[in-house]
Amino acid sequence: MTNYSNLPAVEKDQTKQYFENYFVTERGVSQNFYDAAIGFFEQQTNGNAEAAANIVARSEEHTSELQ
């Protein structure tokens, strides 16, 4: 008897791996928020755009470690 299915024929391990993170939500920051944060820290660092971008990037890393 033929088994018809719309699911791909894969190992059970791959299927299990897919569903393990199925309901994990991706958290991110919109570009507008990112630009506003850089603008804020650029003012705080007296116009140093590179320092402002580094502060924002490091704060994102720290926040993702806490989640």
Secondary structure, 3 states (H helix, E strand, C coil): CCCCCCCCCCCHHHHHHHHHCCCCCCCCCCHHHHHHHHHHHHHHCCCCHHHHHHHHHHHHHHHHHHC
